[in-house]
Amino acid sequence: MIRAFWLILALLAAGSASAQNLRIGLREDPDILDPTLSRTYVGRIVYMSLCDKLFDINERLEVVPQLATGFTWEDPRTLRIALREGVTFHDGERMDAAAVVYSLNRHMTMQGSFRRSEISEIDALEIVDPLTVRIRLKNPSAAFMSQLTDRAGMIVSPRAAEALGRNFGTRPVCAGPFRFVERVAQERIVVERFEQYWDRANIHFQRVTYLPIPDNNVRLANLQSNAIEFGERMEPDDVRTAQRSRNLRVVPVEEIGYQGITINLGRGPGGSNGLARDARIRRAFELSIDRTAINQVVYEGMYTPTRQPLPPANPFHARDFAPPGRDIAAARALLREAGVTGPLTVEMIVPNNPDLRQVGEVIQAMVREAGFELRLRAMEYASALQAASRGEYETFLTGWSGRTDPDGNMYTFMRTGGGQNDGDYSNPAVDRLLDAARTEMDVERRIALYADIMRIAVAEDASRVYLWHRKNIMIHSTRLTGYSPVPDGLVRLQGMRLR
C-alpha cells in the first residue's frame, strides 16, 4: 500500500496540476470507455467529461435537457425530441438528428450491447429534420425517458464509431466538455477541455485526470496531501478523519442504487453451483446473513440495510418488504429440506478493495454457521464484471449505482435475456410483470406490479440477495468550489473550479 501511495505521488509530482487542472481519485479502474459496451459506475463518472446525453437529471432527480432542448409526446408511443443547435463532436463533425439515430441504432444492434434491453421498446427512429428526431415505441413506456438520461442517451460521433468499430472505447469521440487524451490501464485517464463545447462558459478546467486508487486509505492519503482534489465514494470511517481537516470537505449523498450478491443460476461454467439447484438453498444462504451487523461492523451504521433494489426515498420502494432477520435454525432446516447433508461449498467474487473484502470475510463467517463453506476470490472490479458476463463465477458481491425509474434497477437484471442478467435468472411470471410495469402509466398500479416482482423474484425464487443502500460519500479539497451533488453520485464538472 505504501509503495502504491508513493508511486501515485511521484506520477503527479512529475506534472503537478495548476489551478486549471483537476485530479479525481476513482474507487476502481473503469472498463471500456464505450457507452454501448461499458458497465462500470466509475466509467459513468468519466463519461461526465466525455459524452453528453440527450437528457440529464438534476439534484431533484428531474429530467433536464442536455444535447436535447426539449421533448413532446405526440401520442403515448411517439416521442419527438428537439436537438441543440451548433453542437459538434470532438472530431469536428456535427451532432445532429442523423448522429442521434445512428447512436441509438448502435445501442440496439451492436453485438454485446448492454444498452439493448434498456431501450428495447424502440420500434422505429425517424429524422424529422436535422435538429428533430421522432422515436416510435412498441408500447407506451413510463420508463423510457429515464433511459435517455444515462449511457443509452449518449451520442457518439458516427464517423469515429465507424472508423474504430469495437475499438471505439480506446479513443472515444463524443460531444462532452472534454476530449479524450490518453489512458494508461490501472494508472490514469486524461481528458482536455474541448474549446468548441456548446456550454464551455461553465467549464473551468483545462485538464482533468482520473486516477484509479482502489485502496481507500491511499485515496484518503492522496486527498490529505493535496495529490488529488476529489475522492469519490469514500468510506464511512474516512468521514471523521476528513472532518478534522480544515482543507477537506465531506459531502454524503443517499444513493439511488444498491449493493448485493448476484447468484449464478445457470450461466456458463459457474452455473452448476450448489445455490443454483434449489431456491430453498438460496433462501437459507440469505437467512444466514445479518445485514445490520455488516452495516455496523464495516460501515459504522451509515448505510441502510435492504432486501430490494429500490431505496427508501424511491416512491416505488415497497414499504412492507423489509429484510428478514438472521435465523440460523431456519437456514439449517431449509438446507435439510433441500437434501444438503454436509457443508456446501460456494465461491464468491469480491471486488479487490478493503471494505468489500472485509464484507466478504464477515459473510464468510456468518454463513459457515448455517452450513456453507464460502470461498472468497478477490478480483479487480472491471475484470470481475467480465468474468460475471461469461458465467465464470458462482456468486458475486457487486453493486448498481441506480437509476431514477425503478425499471432501470430491475428490468435488465431480472428479465429473461436482460443485458445485465448475469445470473441467468428466468421466470415467465416475472417477465410478464416486468413488461407490464414498464408500460403501465398509472403510478399506483406500477407500485403494485413492482411489489409483486420482488415477492416472486426475491422472496420466493431468491434470485439475488440485496444487502444495503449506500451513501455516496464524496470528499474534496476546500479549494474546489461549485460541486453540486446529485443522488446518482456522478461528478458533473460544469460550474466547478479551483480557487
C-alpha positions, 0 to 999 in steps of 0.5 A: 500500500505504501509503495502504491501511495508513493508511486501515485505521488511521484506520477503527479509530482512529475506534472503537478496540476495548476489551478486549471487542472483537476485530479479525481481519485476513482474507487476502481479502474473503469472498463471500456470507455464505450457507452454501448459496451461499458458497465462500470459506475466509475466509467459513468463518472468519466463519461461526465467529461466525455459524452453528453446525453440527450437528457440529464437529471438534476439534484431533484432527480428531474429530467433536464435537457442536455444535447436535447432542448426539449421533448413532446409526446405526440401520442403515448408511443411517439416521442419527438425530441428537439436537438441543440443547435451548433453542437459538434463532436470532438472530431469536428463533425456535427451532432445532429438528428442523423448522429442521434439515430445512428447512436441509438441504432448502435445501442440496439444492434451492436453485438454485446450491447448492454444498452439493448434491453434498456431501450428495447421498446424502440420500434422505429427512429425517424429524422424529422429534420436535422435538429428533430428526431421522432422515436416510435415505441412498441408500447407506451413506456413510463420508463423510457425517458429515464433511459435517455438520461444515462449511457443509452442517451449518449451520442457518439460521433458516427464517423469515429464509431465507424472508423474504430468499430469495437475499438471505439472505447480506446479513443472515444469521440463524443460531444462532452466538455472534454476530449479524450487524451490518453489512458494508461490501464490501472494508472490514469485517464486524461481528458482536455477541455474541448474549446468548441463545447456548446456550454464551455462558459461553465467549464473551468478546467483545462485538464482533468485526470482520473486516477484509479486508487482502489485502496481507500486509505491511499485515496484518503492519503492522496486527498490529505496531501493535496495529490488529488482534489476529489475522492469519490465514494469514500468510506464511512470511517474516512468521514471523521478523519476528513472532518478534522481537516480544515482543507477537506470537505465531506459531502454524503449523498443517499444513493439511488442504487444498491449493493448485493450478491448476484447468484449464478443460476445457470450461466456458463461454467459457474452455473452448476453451483450448489445455490443454483439447484434449489431456491430453498438453498438460496433462501437459507444462504440469505437467512444466514446473513445479518445485514445490520451487523455488516452495516455496523461492523464495516460501515459504522451504521451509515448505510441502510440495510435492504432486501430490494433494489429500490431505496427508501426515498424511491416512491416505488420502494415497497414499504412492507418488504423489509429484510428478514432477520438472521435465523440460523435454525431456519437456514439449517432446516431449509438446507435439510429440506433441500437434501444438503447433508454436509457443508456446501461449498460456494465461491464468491467474487469480491471486488479487490478493495478493503471494505468489500473484502472485509464484507466478504470475510464477515459473510464468510463467517456468518454463513459457515454457521448455517452450513456453507463453506464460502470461498472468497476470490478477490478480483479487480472490479472491471475484470470481475464484471467480465468474468460475471458476463461469461458465467465464470463465477458462482456468486458475486458481491457487486453493486448498481449505482441506480437509476431514477425509474425503478425499471432501470434497477430491475428490468435488465437484471431480472428479465429473461435475456436482460443485458445485465442478467448475469445470473441467468435468472428466468421466470415467465411470471416475472417477465410478464410483470416486468413488461407490464410495469414498464408500460403501465402509466398509472403510478399506483398500479406500477407500485403494485406490479413492482411489489409483486416482482420482488415477492416472486423474484426475491422472496420466493425464487431468491434470485439475488440477495440485496444487502444495503443502500449506500451513501455516496460519500464524496470528499474534496479539497476546500479549494474546489468550489461549485460541486453540486451533488446529485443522488446518482453520485456522478461528478458533473464538472460544469460550474466547478473550479479551483480557487 
